[in-house]
């Protein structure tokens, strides 16, 4: 049973790391979009 858990953990590690990178990238995209909206709002004033 312990061996199965170890194998599952080892197989899931790349998926977990990929998900973290995806969330980080999404956060950067949202931040960039927010900056663009703020800039457009400043120009419209």
VENNOR-V51440 format. One line per field, one symbol per residue. ss: DSSP state (~ for helix, > for strand, _ for the rest). psi: psi as a letter, one per 30 degrees, with the letter a starting at -180 (. if undefined). Layout:
ss: ???
psi: ???
//
This chain:
ss: _~~~~~~~~~~~~~~~~~~~~~~~~~~~~~~~~~~~~~~~~~~~_
psi: eeeeeeeeeeffeeeeeeeeeeeeeeeeeeeeeeeeeeeeeeff.
//
